[in-house]
Amino acid sequence: MNTRSMRIIASVAAIATLASLGACGSSNNSGGSAGGKTVIKIQTFNNFGYGKPSDTRPGADLWAQYEKLHPNVKVEETVASGSDDARSAFNTAISSGSNAYDIYAADIAWMPSILAMPDKFMDLKDSLKSNDWLSWKTKGATTADGKVIGAGNDIGPTAMCYRSDLFAKAGLPTDRAEVAKMLGGDSASWDTYFKVGKQYAEKTGLPWYDAMGGIWGTMKTQIEEAYVKKDGSIIATDQQIKSKYDELTATSAMSAHLNQWSDDWNADFKSDKGFATIMCPAWLINNIKGNSGASFKGWDVADVTPGGGSNQGGSWLVVPKTSKVSGEAAKLVAWLTAPKQQIATFKAASNYPSSPTAMKDPAVADKTEPFLNNAPTGKIFADRAEAVKAVPFTGAQYYDIDSKLGDALGRVDVTKEQSPEQSWKQFVADVKALS
């Protein structure tokens, strides 16, 4: 999601208590009737591109459009500052059975816990019959018995962004097609990516990538059963993960050793000594632009992902059964996630659509990004989305375990307080404690 403060490796455990999220007075009650109109309350976070645009927040003004189409409806949106804050409010409301909102925007990290309690949410299947999504997107919000409890919003197909100015100084190709070819094109591997990175780092003395956590954010999405098997057994400490952990921690000399989303990380995007590459979900483009400055020249994006296709991020809209206006809320959800509205939010806020129909529309397919040397981002991210063949199985413990592995990488890469082997041993103990 564009401008989302989504940490690629982040703790997403539920917070037991909630400091009220600006929800005072009527805004803390689910929709109902006011002034003869049906009020639908929706909680989003960061910028879904739905509302009226402002100097700081792009938007498609979809609320005004919907209210014009439905004069009997008034939509009230509450925007949380980030996914973690929004999830705290969501967890509190769902666990207590309150009716704070009629629609919740749910981040990808929330879906395992949502799918574990399907009886608390509406089955939206009938409401969504006219919409279309990539099959793996729909699967991400479908229960074992076929209920569709989330309507797909955006996705995060991942390419590789790179500093063409730093590449040029190092004698590497700068043309995006040549960069993709250098890494292996459709057969790009992590082995090749790290080999090129080693050569770059040794020649320039500069970092190849930003953080191990960022690289792992892509690597883990390419493993069908990364931490938990479909039968519920935990395999996070098995050899499959250990070998990839060893491969990644062996590349310490290529890392900028930054904590993602920190001030130092933000500043490094435009530094003459900054990192040269970053794994780049579609939603990260605006973060790069914001951190570098719109006039900065140097960043580009290549149509390539080491290790194969990867989806990082994305969201759904869900309707809790506690909503007093669940029928009207479901209609709004279907409208917001229809191809036309997905196109509108992409144009307004660069949130890459999960609808194949929307992806093929010229407004998306022909999109270019001036900031990235006029890169054909519409085509590149469509290719990257097509390269995603499956998404990892994410059982209820997936994100808690992922947080612990993120901590393990941080101890090696960022704080440098432990050796790779010491940190792995602590990770194994942490996983055992979770179970």
C-alpha positions in Angstrom: 0.0 0.0 0.0 1.4 3.4 -1.0 3.0 5.3 1.9 2.1 2.5 4.2 4.4 2.3 7.2 4.4 -1.4 6.6 7.6 -2.9 8.1 8.8 -5.7 5.8 10.0 -7.6 8.9 7.8 -6.5 11.8 6.0 -7.7 14.8 2.3 -8.0 14.2 1.3 -9.6 17.5 -2.1 -8.4 18.9 -1.9 -5.7 21.5 -4.2 -6.4 24.4 -5.1 -2.9 25.3 -6.1 0.0 23.0 -5.5 3.7 23.4 -8.6 5.1 21.6 -7.9 5.7 18.0 -9.4 9.1 17.7 -12.8 7.3 18.2 -14.7 9.6 20.5 -18.4 10.5 20.4 -20.3 9.0 17.5 -17.2 7.9 15.7 -16.8 5.0 18.2 -20.1 3.5 17.1 -20.9 1.4 14.1 -23.0 2.9 11.3 -26.7 3.4 11.6 -29.0 6.2 10.6 -28.4 9.9 10.8 -30.4 12.7 9.2 -32.4 10.1 7.3 -29.3 8.6 5.8 -27.6 5.2 6.3 -24.1 5.9 7.9 -21.4 3.4 7.0 -18.2 3.7 9.1 -14.9 2.4 7.7 -11.5 2.2 9.3 -8.4 2.3 7.0 -4.8 3.2 7.6 -2.1 5.3 5.9 -3.6 6.0 2.5 -6.0 3.7 0.6 -6.7 6.6 -1.9 -10.4 6.5 -1.2 -11.0 10.0 0.2 -10.8 13.5 -1.0 -7.2 14.5 -2.1 -5.2 17.0 0.1 -1.8 18.5 0.1 -0.5 15.5 2.1 -2.7 12.7 1.0 -3.6 11.8 -2.6 -7.1 10.4 -3.1 -9.8 9.6 -5.7 -12.7 11.2 -3.7 -14.6 7.9 -3.9 -16.8 8.8 -1.0 -18.3 11.8 -2.9 -18.9 9.5 -5.9 -20.5 6.8 -3.9 -22.8 9.2 -2.0 -23.8 10.8 -5.3 -24.8 7.3 -6.6 -26.5 6.5 -3.3 -28.0 9.7 -1.8 -29.3 7.7 1.1 -25.8 6.8 2.3 -23.1 8.8 4.2 -19.6 7.3 4.5 -17.4 8.1 7.4 -13.7 7.1 7.2 -11.3 6.9 10.1 -7.6 6.8 8.9 -5.2 5.2 11.4 -1.6 6.4 11.2 -0.3 2.9 10.4 -1.2 -0.8 10.1 -0.2 -1.6 13.7 -2.4 1.1 15.2 -5.3 0.0 13.0 -4.8 -3.6 14.0 -4.9 -2.7 17.7 -8.3 -1.1 17.2 -9.5 -4.0 15.1 -8.4 -6.6 17.6 -10.0 -4.8 20.4 -13.3 -4.3 18.6 -13.5 -7.9 17.3 -12.5 -9.6 20.5 -15.0 -7.5 22.6 -17.8 -7.8 20.0 -18.2 -4.0 19.8 -19.5 -2.4 16.6 -17.0 0.4 16.2 -16.9 0.1 12.4 -18.9 -1.5 9.6 -15.9 -2.1 7.3 -12.2 -2.7 8.2 -9.3 -2.5 5.9 -7.2 -5.5 6.8 -3.5 -5.8 6.0 -2.0 -9.0 4.7 -0.5 -9.8 8.1 -3.9 -9.8 9.7 -5.5 -12.4 7.5 -4.4 -15.6 9.2 -6.1 -14.5 12.4 -9.2 -13.3 10.5 -9.4 -16.7 8.7 -9.2 -18.4 12.1 -12.4 -16.7 13.2 -14.6 -16.7 10.1 -17.9 -16.7 12.1 -17.2 -13.1 13.1 -17.3 -11.8 9.5 -19.7 -11.7 6.7 -19.4 -14.1 3.8 -19.0 -11.7 0.9 -19.1 -14.2 -1.9 -22.6 -13.3 -3.2 -21.8 -9.5 -3.0 -18.6 -9.9 -5.0 -19.9 -11.9 -8.0 -19.3 -9.1 -10.5 -15.7 -8.5 -9.3 -12.5 -10.2 -10.3 -9.1 -10.9 -8.7 -5.9 -12.8 -9.2 -6.6 -16.3 -8.0 -4.0 -16.2 -5.3 -5.4 -12.9 -4.0 -8.9 -14.5 -3.6 -7.4 -17.5 -2.0 -5.8 -15.3 0.7 -9.3 -14.4 2.1 -11.1 -17.7 1.5 -11.9 -20.1 4.3 -11.4 -23.9 4.1 -15.2 -24.3 3.5 -15.3 -21.7 0.7 -16.4 -18.5 2.5 -15.0 -15.3 1.0 -14.6 -13.0 4.0 -12.3 -10.4 2.4 -12.6 -8.4 -0.8 -9.3 -7.9 -2.4 -7.9 -4.4 -2.6 -4.2 -3.8 -3.6 -1.2 -6.1 -3.9 2.5 -5.8 -3.7 4.2 -7.4 -6.7 7.9 -7.0 -6.2 10.6 -5.8 -8.7 14.1 -4.5 -7.9 14.7 -0.8 -7.6 18.3 0.4 -8.1 20.5 3.5 -8.1 21.5 4.0 -11.8 23.9 6.7 -10.8 25.8 4.4 -8.4 25.6 1.6 -11.0 27.2 3.9 -13.6 30.1 4.8 -11.2 30.7 1.1 -10.6 30.7 0.2 -14.2 27.5 -1.8 -14.1 24.8 -1.5 -16.8 22.2 1.2 -16.1 19.6 0.3 -18.7 16.8 -1.5 -16.9 16.6 -4.3 -19.4 20.3 -4.9 -19.1 20.1 -4.8 -15.4 17.5 -7.5 -15.4 19.6 -9.6 -17.9 22.6 -9.2 -15.6 20.7 -10.8 -12.8 19.4 -13.6 -14.9 16.1 -12.3 -16.2 13.3 -14.8 -15.8 15.8 -17.2 -14.2 17.2 -14.6 -11.8 18.5 -16.3 -8.6 19.7 -15.1 -5.2 23.0 -16.6 -5.9 23.5 -14.3 -8.9 22.2 -11.3 -7.1 24.7 -11.8 -4.3 27.6 -12.5 -6.7 27.0 -9.2 -8.4 26.5 -7.5 -5.0 29.9 -8.9 -3.8 31.7 -7.5 -6.8 29.9 -4.2 -6.4 30.7 -3.9 -2.7 34.4 -4.9 -3.1 34.9 -2.4 -6.0 33.1 0.6 -4.4 33.2 0.0 -0.7 29.5 0.8 -0.7 26.5 -1.3 0.4 24.6 -3.4 -2.2 21.3 -3.6 -0.3 19.7 -1.8 2.6 19.0 -4.5 5.2 18.9 -8.3 5.6 15.4 -7.9 6.8 14.4 -6.3 3.5 16.0 -9.1 1.5 14.3 -11.7 3.7 11.0 -10.0 3.1 11.2 -11.1 -0.5 12.9 -14.5 0.1 10.3 -15.8 2.5 7.4 -15.1 0.1 9.0 -17.6 -2.3 8.7 -20.5 0.1 5.4 -22.3 0.0 5.6 -23.5 3.6 8.1 -21.2 5.3 7.4 -21.5 9.0 4.3 -23.6 9.4 3.1 -26.6 7.4 -0.5 -26.8 6.3 -1.1 -29.5 8.9 -0.1 -27.0 11.6 3.3 -28.3 12.5 6.1 -25.7 12.9 9.0 -26.1 10.6 10.6 -22.7 11.1 13.8 -24.1 12.5 14.2 -26.8 9.9 17.1 -27.0 7.4 15.1 -25.2 4.6 15.0 -21.9 6.6 18.4 -22.4 8.2 20.1 -22.7 4.8 18.5 -19.5 3.6 19.4 -17.8 6.9 23.0 -18.9 6.4 23.0 -17.7 2.8 21.7 -14.3 3.8 23.8 -13.7 6.9 26.9 -14.6 4.9 26.3 -11.4 2.8 26.9 -9.0 5.7 29.6 -7.1 3.8 27.0 -6.1 1.2 24.5 -4.7 3.7 24.0 -1.0 4.7 23.1 -2.5 8.2 20.0 -0.2 8.4 16.8 -0.6 10.4 14.1 -0.3 7.8 11.8 2.7 8.3 14.3 4.4 10.6 15.5 8.0 9.9 18.9 6.6 8.8 17.2 4.3 6.3 15.1 7.2 5.0 18.1 9.4 4.5 20.1 6.7 2.7 17.9 6.7 -0.4 19.5 9.9 -1.6 23.0 9.6 -0.1 26.0 9.4 -2.4 27.1 6.5 -0.3 23.7 4.9 0.0 22.6 1.4 -0.8 22.5 0.5 -4.5 19.5 -1.8 -4.6 16.3 -2.5 -2.7 13.6 -5.1 -3.2 10.7 -3.0 -4.4 7.0 -3.8 -4.0 4.8 -1.5 -6.1 3.7 0.4 -3.0 7.3 1.3 -2.1 7.8 3.6 -5.1 6.2 6.5 -3.3 8.2 5.9 -0.2 11.4 6.0 -2.3 10.2 9.2 -4.0 9.3 10.8 -0.7 12.6 9.9 0.9 14.7 11.0 -2.1 12.8 14.0 -3.1 10.7 14.2 -6.3 13.5 16.0 -8.1 16.2 13.4 -7.3 17.7 11.7 -10.3 19.1 8.2 -10.0 16.5 5.7 -9.0 15.2 3.2 -11.6 13.4 -0.1 -11.5 14.1 -3.4 -13.3 11.6 -6.0 -14.3 13.3 -8.7 -12.3 13.0 -10.5 -8.9 15.8 -12.7 -7.6 14.4 -16.2 -6.8 11.2 -15.7 -8.8 7.9 -13.8 -8.3 7.1 -12.3 -4.9 4.1 -10.5 -3.5 4.8 -8.3 -0.5 1.9 -6.6 1.1 -1.7 -5.9 0.0 -5.0 -5.6 1.8 -8.6 -6.7 1.9 -11.9 -5.1 3.2 -13.9 -7.1 5.7 -17.3 -6.6 7.2 -17.8 -7.8 10.8 -21.2 -9.4 11.6 -21.6 -6.9 14.4 -22.3 -4.1 11.9 -25.8 -2.7 12.1 -25.7 -2.0 8.4 -23.8 -5.0 7.1 -25.9 -5.3 3.9 -25.1 -1.7 2.9 -21.5 -2.2 4.0 -21.1 -5.2 1.8 -22.4 -3.2 -1.2 -19.9 -0.5 -0.5 -17.1 -3.1 -0.2 -18.0 -4.6 -3.6 -18.1 -1.2 -5.2 -14.7 -0.1 -3.7 -13.0 -3.2 -4.9 -14.5 -3.3 -8.4 -12.1 -2.8 -11.3 -13.1 0.8 -11.9 -12.4 1.9 -8.3 -9.2 -0.1 -8.2 -8.1 1.9 -11.3 -9.1 5.2 -9.6 -7.1 4.5 -6.5 -4.1 3.4 -8.5 -4.2 6.7 -10.5 -4.6 8.7 -7.3 -2.3 6.9 -4.9 -0.4 4.2 -6.8 -2.0 1.3 -5.0 -1.4 -1.5 -7.4 -4.7 -3.3 -8.2 -5.4 -7.0 -7.6 -8.0 -7.2 -10.3 -6.8 -8.5 -13.7 -9.4 -6.3 -15.4 -8.0 -3.3 -13.7 -4.4 -4.4 -14.4 -5.2 -4.5 -18.2 -6.7 -1.0 -18.3 -4.5 1.5 -20.1 -4.5 3.8 -17.0 -2.6 1.0 -15.2 -0.9 -1.0 -18.0 0.5 2.1 -19.7 1.6 3.9 -16.5 5.1 5.4 -16.5 6.9 6.9 -13.6 8.9 10.1 -14.3 10.7 9.8 -11.0 12.1 6.4 -12.1 13.5 7.6 -15.4 10.1 7.2 -17.0 10.0 3.5 -16.2 7.0 1.6 -17.6 5.8 0.7 -14.0 2.4 -0.5 -15.2 4.0 -3.2 -17.4 6.8 -4.0 -14.9 4.5 -4.6 -12.0 2.0 -6.5 -14.2 4.9 -8.8 -15.2 5.9 -9.1 -11.5 2.3 -10.0 -10.5 2.2 -12.6 -13.2 5.4 -14.1 -12.0 3.8 -14.8 -8.6 2.7 -18.5 -8.9 1.7 -19.0 -5.3 1.8 -17.3 -1.9 3.2 -18.8 1.3 0.9 -20.7 3.6 0.5 -18.4 6.6 -1.0 -20.3 9.6 -1.9 -18.5 12.8 1.7 -18.5 14.1 3.3 -17.4 10.8 3.7 -13.7 11.6 4.8 -14.2 15.3 7.5 -16.5 14.1 8.4 -14.1 11.3 8.8 -11.4 13.8 11.3 -13.5 15.7 13.3 -14.2 12.6 13.3 -10.5 11.8 14.7 -10.0 15.3 17.4 -12.6 14.7 18.5 -10.9 11.5 18.5 -7.6 13.2 20.9 -8.8 15.9 23.3 -9.9 13.2 22.8 -7.1 10.7 21.8 -3.9 12.5 22.9 -4.0 16.1 25.7 -6.6 15.4 25.3 -7.9 18.9 25.4 -11.5 18.0 27.1 -13.8 15.5 24.8 -15.5 13.0 25.1 -18.8 14.9 24.4 -17.2 18.3 21.4 -15.4 16.9 20.0 -18.5 15.2 20.2 -20.4 18.6 18.2 -17.6 20.2 15.7 -17.8 17.3 15.3 -21.5 17.9 14.6 -20.8 21.6 12.2 -18.0 20.8 10.2 -20.3 18.4 10.0 -23.0 21.1 8.7 -20.5 23.5 6.0 -19.4 21.1 4.7 -23.0 20.9 
